[in-house]
Amino acid sequence: MIDLAIVGAGPAGLSAAISAAENGLKVTIIDEFVKPGGRLLGQLHEEPDGKWVNGITEAEKLFKRAIQLGVIIKCGVSVYDLVQLDSGWCLYTTGSSIKAKSLLLATGASETAIPIPGWTLPGVMSVGAAQVMGNVHRVKPGENGMIIGVNVLSVAIARELQLCGVNIKGIILPQPSLIFGNASNPEKNMESLLRLAHLAPSPLIRFGGKLVNPKLGARLYPKNGFKMWGIPIQLRKAAIEILGDNQVDGVRIADITATGEIVPGTEKVVPVDFVCIAGGLTPLSELAAVAGCSFRHIPQLGGHIPLHNERMQTNLKGLYVAGNITGVESAKVAMAQGKVAGLSIAAQRKTSSNRMDNQIQEAIENVKETRRKALIQFQPGIEDARSQLYHTFNEYSEAKVSI
């Protein structure tokens, strides 16, 4: 039986493995993808100071450090079940079963689909899939594309696709529907867009983003949208249907009002050879549910979250979580959380000392500071939501002890 098994070789899993191994634990990581790095692999962006961040390079650094410390990394292996034992956890994988004294779930997040007519045509993909094609496999998803869904992810990846030599004809909303909720509402999407104003290349847009009221902004928003890096972001246009016989050859769009109603007589077809759907991210928490974790639904964090504390410990003995399974945030936050989890597990497995407790507290403060400095926030109110979640965990633990 090993000391620690980690599911997920992304930024959180690799960082946790490094921290745990540095403190003498024997660690094995399992990941279903063919190479470690997780969402880091698709990332390529420019920081405000002009420095370019290449996710593949960052992943390689973490991988090399983990291997140097003796961490075993098994890629191309899926976990399909897990069971709590008296002495730890047993993972059932497509390779073999693995027994570990402690378990960390760092499974990340999955993309949410937007089912509109024509979405099953070849050439329609999630925006994350297009990112991986371009940045990881160095294959352009097409020459001319359109992104359906206006959010942090779609704007960031649109820029990355542009750097790959792809022409993005526009980022638009899905057609109004009860299914899509706020995703098809210009006013709500205006709120998200204003949180990205600081990334705009134009000083005027950066300044204006601090002053504009979302409702007023949606009403005054130009029908043809504003451009960032030359990419039109069109809050007043919606995708009605993706067109094509054997593959995508266009998108039928229409103008919409500030509150999301289709404007009759405004339909037209935009020719494209691929379409990206950007419905946002949701924590990938199925394994935590199988394990029997308690959950809370927290919209600010992306959906249903395993109940856990600041040390990344769940309500189940020996089971920890880190990264986007705990709430959708940046890769830097995931790495910081991974370090907390690795140190916390090491402290549990070994005799905790004042030195290690201080290290854990410093790592927790680093998570908070990293979150405060994050270039983008996927949802507003993340800090308050996490504070409430940790408070709920403490109340749960106290009630369990009193019983």
N, C-alpha and C positions, 0 to 999 in steps of 0.2 A: 504493500500500500504506500503510495507516494504522499507527500505532504499536501500538495495543492494541485488541483486540476482546474484549468481555465478554459471556458468555452468562448472562443472569439480571439483572433489574433490581430485585432485592430489596435488603435492607439491606446485604449484603456487596458486591454488584455496584455499587450506587450509591456506597457509601463508597470503594471501590477506584477508581472512575472519577474521583471528586473529588480524591483524593490524587494520582493519575497526572496529571490535567489541571493541577493546581496546580503540577506540576513540568514543564510544557511539552509533555506528550504529547498526540497527537491520538487521541481515544477514541470508539469506537462501542459502544453497548450494544444487544443483541438480547434480546427477551423475548416469549414466546408469549402472555402475557396482554395484555388491551387497555389496561392502564394500569400504570405503574411502581409499585413498592412491595413486591411479593412478599407474604410472610406478614405484613408490617407492616400491610397493608390491613385485615386481619381482627382486629387486636388492640385491645382496650379493657380496661384493668385498673387497679386501684388499688394504688399502691406502699405499703409499710409506713408511710411518712411522711404518708399521706393524699393524696398527689398522684395525679391520674388521668393515665394515659398513653393517648393516642389515636393509634393506629398510622397512621391516615390523615393526621393532621397531621404526624407525624414523617416519613412518606414524602414529603409535599409539600415539606417543608424540604429534604430531600436532593435531590429532583427539581429544585427551583428553583436550588439551588447548582450542580448539575451542568450545567444549561442555561446558567447565567451564565458558566461556564468553557468553554463551547463544545462540551460533550459531545453527540454525536448519539445519540438514543434512539429505537430502532425497536420499537414494540410491535405485538402481533398477528402476530409473525413467528416461525416455528419453525425450529430448526436440525435437519437430518436427517442430516448427515454432516460430517466434517471430515478434513482431510488435512494431514500435516506436509510442509512444503516446505523446500528448502535455506535459504531466507531467512525462514522463519516458518511461518504456518499459513493454510490456506484453509478457510473455512466455507461450506457449501452450505445455503442457507436457502430457505424458501418465497417469499422476495422475490427475492434475487439472491445471488450468491457474494460473499464478503468476504475480502480478503486482509489479514493483519495480521502485524507482526513478532513480537508476543507475544499470547498468548491466556489469558484467565482464565475458568475455569468456576466460576460461582457459581449453580449450578442448584438448590440447596436440597435439600428432602427430599420424599418422597411418603408418603402414608398407607398403612398395611398393612391389608388387608381381613380380616374375620372371617366366613367363609362359613358361616352357619347357615341352617337351613330357613326360607324366606320372605324371604331377604335381597334378592331381585330385585323385590319388590313396590314399586310407586310409594309414596313416602313413607319409604323406607329410604335413608339417605345416610351419607356419612362425617361425622364430627364436625367436620372442617375445612370441609366444604361448608356445613354448618349455620351455622358461624361467619361464613363469607363472605356467606351470604344475609342474616343479621341485621345484621352490622356494616358491610358494604360496600354491599349493595343495599337495605338497610332493609326487607327482607321477612321476616316470621316464617315459619320452616319448618313451623309448625303451632301448635296451641294447647296440646296436652298431649303430651309426648314422654318417651321413655326412652332412656338411653344404655347401650350394651352395651360393657363394657371399662372397667376401673378403672385409670387412670394419670394422669400429670401433665396430659396434654392434655385428657382427658375432664373432670377436675375444674375446670380453668381455664375451659374453654369452656362448661361447664354454668352457671357463674356469669355468663358473658357472655350466654348465651341467656336467663337469668333477667332480666337487665337489659333485654332486648328485650321483656319482657312474656310470656315463654313459661313454662309450668308444667312443670318437669322432675319426673316422678313417681319417678324413682330412677336411680341409676347402679349397674348390676349386672354380674356376670361372664358370659362365654359359658359354655355347657354344657361339662362336662369332656370333653376330647378330646386325642388325641396331636397333632393338628394345631395346637392352640392352645398347647400346652406350659404355661409358667408363667402365661399370660394367664388360665387358668381355675383357678389354684391360689390359694386364700385366703391361705395362709401367705406365698407370694411376693408377692402383691398387698398384703399387710399391710406389707411392707417399703417398697414404693413409697408407700403411704399415710402411713406415719410420716415420710417425707421431706417431706411436705406439711403436717405438723401445725402448723408455724409460721405458715401462712396462715389457720388456722382463726380465726373471729371469737370463739370461746370461749377465755378464758384457761386454763380447766381442760384443754381438749383440747391446747392449745399446750404446756402444762407436761407433761401425761401422755405426749405424743408422744416426749419425750426419755427416758422411763423404760421404756416398754413393750417387752418382748421380742416379736419378730414371731410366733413360734410360739404363745406364750402368748396374745398379743393376738388371733390368729385363732381360738383355741379359746374365748376369753371374749367375742368380738365378738357383740353382740346380733343376733338373727335379723332384726330390722327395721332394723338399721344405726344409724349415727350421722348426724346432720344437720350440714351446713355450709351456711350461708346459707339454712337451711330445706330443703335438698336432701338426701334420704336417700342415703347411700353404703352399699350393701348387699353386703358381701363374702361373706355366707352365703346368697345367692340367685343363681341362674343362669338365663339365657334358654335355653329349650328350643326355642322356635319363634316366628317372627313370623307373626301371623295376619292374614287379609284375603282378599277375593276380587279386587277391582279396585284396592284400595289398603289401606294399613295400617289395621287397626282394633283391634289388641291384641297383646300379647306373652304367651305361655305361659311361666310361670316356675316354679321349684321351689326348695325349700330344699336346701342342700348342707352337708356336714360341713366341718370345718376343713381337711381334706386334699383336699376337692373332690369327694367322692362324692355323687350325688343321693340325697336322703332320700325313700324311697317314700311315696306317698300325700300329698305336700305340694304337688302341682301346683295352680296357679290361673292365671286369665287377668286381666291388667291392661289395661284399655281405654286406648289411646293413638291419636293420629292421625299420629304420625311416630316414627321410630326412628333414632338416630345410632349408628354403629358406630365404636368407637375402638380400633383395633388397634395404635396407636403409629406412630412415624415411622421411615423408612428413608432413608439418603442417596440422592439421585437422581444416580447416577453412570454412567449408560449412555454418555454422551458421552466420559467419561474412559476407559471401556473400549474404545470405538471408536477413540480416539486411540492406545491401546496402553500406557496407564499400568500400572505394577505396582500390585497391590492387597494389602491385608491385611484379614483378618476380625477385627473388634474389637467384641465385643458391647456394651461400655461406651459406644461411640460410635454404635451403631445398626446395625452390619452391616459390609459390605465398604467399605473406605475407600481412595481413591487414596493411594499412598505419597507423602508430602511432608514437608518440613521446617518449621521455625518461621517461615521467610520465605515460606511457602505455595508453595514451588517443588516441582514433581513431578520424577520421574526423567527426564522428557522436556524437551529444551531449549525454552525459551520458553513452557512450559505451566505455569500456576499454578492453584490452587484456593483457594476461601475460602467461609466460611459452612457451611451444613448438609451440603454434599457432603463436608466433612472430618470430620463427626461432628455428631450432633444436639444443639444447644445453643440458647441464647436468641438473640433478634434483636440484643441488645446485644453479645454475643460475636461474632456474624456481622459487625456493623458494625466492631468493633475488628479483626477478621481482615481485613476488606476494606481497611482503611487500611494494614495491614502489606503486603498483596499489592500495592496501588497504589504504595507507596513502593519495594518490592523490584523491581517491574517498571521503574519510573522509573530506579532505580539501575543496572539491567542495560542499559537502552537508552542511558543517558547515562554519562559518566565518573563512576564512584562517588567520593565524597569522604568525608572524616571527618565532615563535617556531616551528610550523608545517612545514613551508617552509624549515627551517633548517633540520628538520627530513627527509623530502622528499629528499633533496639534499644529505644528508648523506647516505640514502638508495640507491640513484642512484650511488653514488661513490662505495658503497658496491657491487652493481651488476658488475661494471667494474672490481673491485679487484677480485671478485669471478671468473669472466670469465678469468682473467689473470692467476689465480692459478689453473684453471681446469685441472684435471688429463688427460683428453682426449678432443680433439677438433674434432667435427664431420666433419667440413670442414675448409680449410684454409681461412684466410681473413675475419673472422667473425667481428672483431672490425671495420675494414674499412667499411664493408658492412652496419653495423648498423649506423655508423656515416653518411653515404650517405643517408640511409633511414630517419634518423631524419632531415637531411638537406632538403630532399624532402618534408617531412611533414611541415616544417616551411615555405618553399616556397609556398606550397599548401594553408596553412592557411593565409599567407599574400596576396596571389592572391584573395582568397575568400573574405577577408575583403575589399580589394580595389574595388571589384565589387559591 
